[in-house]
Amino acid sequence: MSYFSTKKRIYLDYAAATPLDGRVMKAMRPYFGVEFGNASSVHAEGRMAKRGLEAARAEVAEALSVRSEEIVFTSGATESINLFYKGVIEAAPVDKRHVVTLATEHMATLRVLQDLGCEVTLAPVDKDGLVSVDEVMRAIRPDTVLVTMMYVNNEIGTVLPIAEVGKALAKIKRSTKEVYPLFFSDAVQAACALKLEVTKLGVDGLCLSGSKIYGPKGVGVLFIKKGTPLKAQILGGTQEGGRRAGTENVVGAVGLARALAIAQIEHEDYEKKLRPLQSSLFAGILKIVPQAIINGSRTQRVCSNVNVSLPGVDGEALVMYLDEAGIAASTASSCTSSAGASHVIKALGRSDRLAESSVRFTLGRKSNKSEIKRVLKELPRIIKLLKID
Ligand SMILES: Cc1ncc(COP(=O)(O)O)c(C=O)c1O
C-alpha cells in the first residue's frame, strides 16, 4: 500500500482536515501540563485555566470584531449548528417555525432542520451554487424564524453573498422592529481564505471549526449576537454563560483561538499563494479532460477549492487510485462521502452520473507547484484506466 511507499504523499484534502500549525501547538502546550486546572475551580490552578480560556475567547472575539460575551466554545461546527438552530427555534414564539436555507448546505444544517420539523424553504441556487439576494428575500414570510446560508461551500468553494443578504434582512428587521428572521452563517470553510468581519456580515450567529483552520479537532466556536433569544441545549453547569454546560476544553479553545488569529492575519498571503496553484490545477485538468465540468463558480470561489466532474469516470474509484498514487483527494465532503452522489453537485442541476464523477482537490498552506505538477502527471494514466465511455 502506498501509505508505506517511499514517495512523498501529496495531501489535497485540506477542506476535510488541516494539520496542526506549530505556532498553535506552542500556544496549547502549557494547557496540557502545568495549566491543567478546571476553569470553573476557585483555586489558583482553576484561575490559571480560566485566564487561558478567557484570553482565548478575547482572541476569537478580536479576530471576528465582536464582543467576548458573544463567543461560545463548543465541540465543533456541528454542535454549534445544533445549538443555534435548536436553541433559537425553541426560544422563538410558536408561530415562528419557518426556515430559509439552501439545498447546497452542509448535512449538519440539512439534518438538524429536518429533525426539528420546521417548514423549510430552499431558496434556489444557480448552476454555480450561487443564490441571489432577491431569491432569499422572496422566500421570507411573516413566520420565518431563521435564514441560514454557509459563507463558503465546503464541496465546491462557492462564496455566498452573506453581507448582501445580511443587509437586506437588517432592512426588514428595521421595519418590523423584530429580531426575526435571525440570520446564521456556517463560516467553517471561510476563515483561512476570507476576512471575517462579523458585524459587516450582519449575522446573528456564525460557526467555525478548529479542525479546518490548522487548529485542534473537537473544538468549535459559536458566535451568538448579543440579544439573540436562545435556549441552551446541553444542560448542567453554568459554563459558557449558561449556554453550553460541561467542563471547558481550555486547551482546545486556546488552540482554536490562536489558529483563527493566524488564519485571519495571513488570509491575504493564503490567497496570493493558492490562487495561481488553483488556476494551474484547473487548467491542467481541462487540458487532460477537455469535457471536464467545473463545479462551483469560477469567479465567486475561494482560492483553495478545485472541484470538477470528469464525465465517464467514477469519482470514488478515481479517489482510490489517486490515494494509491500517493495523492489524497476526495469525492465530496468527508461527512457525506459514504452516502452516494453529492447532494451539492446534484443541487447544481447536474445528473447523478455527473455528480458521481466529481472529484475535489482542496489546497492548503503547504501546497506547492511541484505537487500540482505531480497530480497532473498521474491523472492521465488513472483516468485512462477508469474511463468507461
Ligand atoms: C461547511 C462545514 N460545516 C460544518 C462542518 C462540520 O464541522 P465539525 O466537524 O467541526 O463538526 C464541516 C466539516 O466538514 C464543514 O465543512
PDBQT file of the ligand as one rigid body, heavy atoms in Angstrom, charges set to zero:
ROOT
HETATM    1  C1  LIG A 401     -19.010  23.780   5.897  1.00  0.00    +0.000 C 
HETATM    2  C2  LIG A 401     -18.934  22.824   7.037  1.00  0.00    +0.000 A 
HETATM    3  N1  LIG A 401     -19.812  22.934   8.045  1.00  0.00    +0.000 NA
HETATM    4  C3  LIG A 401     -19.773  22.129   9.114  1.00  0.00    +0.000 A 
HETATM    5  C4  LIG A 401     -18.838  21.132   9.220  1.00  0.00    +0.000 A 
HETATM    6  C5  LIG A 401     -18.810  20.269  10.443  1.00  0.00    +0.000 C 
HETATM    7  O1  LIG A 401     -17.727  20.640  11.251  1.00  0.00    +0.000 OA
HETATM    8  P1  LIG A 401     -17.288  19.834  12.545  1.00  0.00    +0.000 P 
HETATM    9  O2  LIG A 401     -16.593  18.609  12.030  1.00  0.00    +0.000 OA
HETATM   10  O3  LIG A 401     -16.382  20.762  13.287  1.00  0.00    +0.000 OA
HETATM   11  O4  LIG A 401     -18.492  19.482  13.314  1.00  0.00    +0.000 OA
HETATM   12  C6  LIG A 401     -17.911  20.962   8.182  1.00  0.00    +0.000 A 
HETATM   13  C7  LIG A 401     -16.949  19.855   8.235  1.00  0.00    +0.000 C 
HETATM   14  O5  LIG A 401     -16.594  19.276   7.235  1.00  0.00    +0.000 OA
HETATM   15  C8  LIG A 401     -17.950  21.835   7.069  1.00  0.00    +0.000 A 
HETATM   16  O6  LIG A 401     -17.078  21.740   6.076  1.00  0.00    +0.000 OA
ENDROOT
TORSDOF 0
